[in-house]
Amino acid sequence: MQKKLIIFDRDNTLNLDETGYIHDKSKCKLFDDVYDFFSSIDTFINVCVVTNQSGIGRGYFTESDFLNICAFMNNNLVEKEIFLDAIYCCPHHTNAKIKEFRGECNCRKPGIGMIKKAEKDLDINLNESIIIGDKITDLKAGFDSGITTRYLISEDLNKYSSNHLVTKTYKSLWDCSKHHLSITD
């Protein structure tokens, strides 16, 4: 039996990103409700992160900087017995300064490459999965991948209420976990 998957965007979904290109672990702060959210879900659900990180391609920070942030976040989560099954990153951008990351790709959200890789790597059923992000591009990637449950984290609960890409909008992950009990079904 395939496991369910919850796919998270990273910046401004799991952690605060005031600068747009977080790459220094001293400035990486997980939202407090991340721990509450994870404590409310079934441990038999796979959890992964799919994140656009064009700052790598643009030369704002290195792949090593990105991996250090991932390690920092993972260590904070593991201390609370929270485990991520995978983290997928797209360093590409059409305006990338670093040639190997310049151009179009299918992994940069709203592309579906990272989600399809997670589907294969983790052997999950996308129809029974959930994507949670702070941007419409996150949810578009989910929609185009066949994910039917797509949650937007936004202060403005009404702005996207009629958008077909958004299943529901929540102000925080904690609100999301309180109102969607079927995450653990």
C-alpha positions as CSV (number, residue, x, y, z in Angstrom):
1,M,0.0,0.0,0.0
2,Q,1.3,3.4,-0.9
3,K,1.7,6.0,1.8
4,K,0.2,9.4,1.8
5,L,2.5,12.4,1.4
6,I,2.4,15.9,2.7
7,I,4.5,18.2,0.5
8,F,5.6,21.5,1.9
9,D,7.0,24.5,0.3
10,R,9.9,25.8,2.6
11,D,10.2,29.5,2.7
12,N,7.3,31.3,4.4
13,T,5.6,28.0,4.9
14,L,7.9,26.2,7.3
15,N,10.3,29.1,8.1
16,L,10.2,32.9,8.1
17,D,12.0,34.4,5.0
18,E,12.1,38.1,5.3
19,T,14.9,38.6,2.7
20,G,13.7,36.4,-0.1
21,Y,16.9,34.4,-0.2
22,I,17.5,32.8,3.1
23,H,20.9,31.1,3.2
24,D,22.4,32.0,6.7
25,K,21.3,29.5,9.4
26,S,21.5,32.3,12.0
27,K,18.6,34.0,10.2
28,C,16.6,30.8,9.7
29,K,13.7,30.6,12.1
30,L,11.1,27.8,11.9
31,F,7.6,29.0,12.6
32,D,6.5,27.9,16.1
33,D,3.4,26.2,14.7
34,V,5.6,23.8,12.6
35,Y,6.1,21.7,15.6
36,D,2.4,21.7,16.5
37,F,1.5,20.8,13.0
38,F,3.8,17.8,12.9
39,S,2.7,16.6,16.3
40,S,-0.9,16.5,14.9
41,I,-0.3,14.2,11.9
42,D,0.1,10.5,11.7
43,T,3.7,9.3,11.7
44,F,2.9,6.9,8.8
45,I,2.6,9.8,6.4
46,N,5.6,10.7,4.3
47,V,6.7,14.3,4.6
48,C,8.8,16.2,2.1
49,V,9.8,19.7,1.1
50,V,9.9,21.0,-2.5
51,T,11.5,24.4,-2.7
52,N,12.5,26.8,-5.5
53,Q,16.0,28.1,-4.6
54,S,16.9,30.4,-7.5
55,G,19.4,32.2,-5.2
56,I,21.8,29.3,-5.9
57,G,21.6,29.9,-9.7
58,R,21.7,33.6,-9.3
59,G,24.9,33.3,-7.2
60,Y,23.4,34.8,-4.0
61,F,24.4,31.7,-2.1
62,T,25.9,28.3,-2.8
63,E,24.5,24.8,-2.8
64,S,26.6,24.2,0.3
65,D,24.8,27.1,2.0
66,F,21.5,25.6,1.0
67,L,22.5,22.2,2.4
68,N,23.6,23.8,5.7
69,I,20.2,25.4,6.1
70,C,18.6,22.0,5.4
71,A,20.8,20.4,8.0
72,F,20.0,23.1,10.5
73,M,16.3,22.7,9.9
74,N,16.5,19.0,10.1
75,N,18.4,19.1,13.3
76,N,15.8,21.3,14.9
77,L,13.0,19.0,13.7
78,V,14.8,15.8,14.8
79,E,15.2,17.3,18.3
80,K,11.3,17.2,18.5
81,E,11.2,13.7,16.9
82,I,10.0,15.1,13.6
83,F,11.5,13.6,10.5
84,L,11.4,14.7,6.8
85,D,11.6,11.9,4.3
86,A,13.1,14.1,1.6
87,I,14.0,17.7,0.5
88,Y,13.9,18.6,-3.2
89,C,15.4,21.8,-4.5
90,C,15.3,23.6,-7.8
91,P,18.3,26.0,-8.2
92,H,17.3,27.0,-11.8
93,H,16.1,30.4,-13.1
94,T,16.0,32.0,-16.5
95,N,18.1,34.9,-15.2
96,A,20.6,32.7,-13.3
97,K,24.2,34.0,-13.2
98,I,25.6,30.5,-13.0
99,K,25.4,29.0,-16.4
100,E,24.6,25.4,-15.4
101,F,21.4,26.7,-13.6
102,R,20.3,29.1,-16.3
103,G,17.2,28.4,-18.4
104,E,13.9,26.7,-18.3
105,C,13.4,23.4,-16.4
106,N,10.5,21.2,-15.3
107,C,11.4,21.2,-11.6
108,R,11.0,24.9,-10.8
109,K,7.5,25.4,-9.4
110,P,4.9,25.7,-10.9
111,G,6.7,22.9,-12.8
112,I,6.0,19.4,-11.5
113,G,9.5,17.9,-11.6
114,M,10.2,17.9,-7.9
115,I,6.8,16.5,-7.0
116,K,7.1,13.7,-9.6
117,K,10.6,12.9,-8.2
118,A,9.1,12.6,-4.7
119,E,6.3,10.4,-6.1
120,K,8.8,8.0,-7.6
121,D,11.4,8.1,-4.7
122,L,8.9,7.7,-1.9
123,D,6.4,5.4,-3.7
124,I,3.4,7.5,-2.9
125,N,0.0,8.2,-4.4
126,L,-0.3,11.8,-5.4
127,N,-4.1,11.6,-5.5
128,E,-4.1,11.0,-1.7
129,S,-1.4,13.6,-1.0
130,I,-1.6,17.2,0.2
131,I,0.5,20.2,-0.8
132,I,0.9,23.2,1.5
133,G,2.5,26.4,0.4
134,D,2.4,30.2,0.6
135,K,2.3,30.9,-3.2
136,I,-0.1,30.0,-6.0
137,T,2.8,28.5,-7.9
138,D,3.2,25.9,-5.1
139,L,-0.5,24.9,-5.5
140,K,-0.3,25.0,-9.3
141,A,2.5,22.5,-9.2
142,G,0.3,20.3,-7.0
143,F,-2.7,20.7,-9.2
144,D,-0.7,19.8,-12.3
145,S,0.7,16.8,-10.5
146,G,-2.8,15.4,-9.7
147,I,-2.8,16.5,-6.0
148,T,-6.4,17.2,-5.1
149,T,-5.8,18.7,-1.7
150,R,-4.0,22.0,-1.9
151,Y,-3.7,24.4,1.1
152,L,-2.5,28.0,0.9
153,I,-1.0,29.6,4.0
154,S,-1.8,33.3,3.8
155,E,-3.0,36.1,6.1
156,D,-5.6,37.1,3.5
157,L,-8.2,34.3,3.8
158,N,-10.5,35.7,1.0
159,K,-8.0,36.7,-1.7
160,Y,-7.9,33.3,-3.3
161,S,-11.2,31.9,-2.2
162,S,-12.5,31.5,-5.7
163,N,-9.2,30.2,-7.2
164,H,-9.6,26.7,-8.4
165,L,-6.0,25.9,-7.4
166,V,-6.7,26.5,-3.7
167,T,-8.7,23.9,-1.8
168,K,-8.6,26.1,1.3
169,T,-6.6,29.0,2.8
170,Y,-5.4,29.0,6.3
171,K,-3.6,31.8,8.3
172,S,-1.1,29.3,9.7
173,L,0.0,25.6,9.6
174,W,-1.6,25.2,13.1
175,D,-4.9,26.5,11.8
176,C,-4.6,24.1,8.9
177,S,-3.9,21.1,11.2
178,K,-6.9,22.0,13.5
179,H,-9.3,22.2,10.6
180,H,-8.2,19.3,8.5
181,L,-8.5,16.2,10.7
182,S,-8.5,13.9,7.7
183,I,-4.7,14.4,7.4
184,T,-4.4,11.5,9.9
185,D,-7.1,9.3,8.3
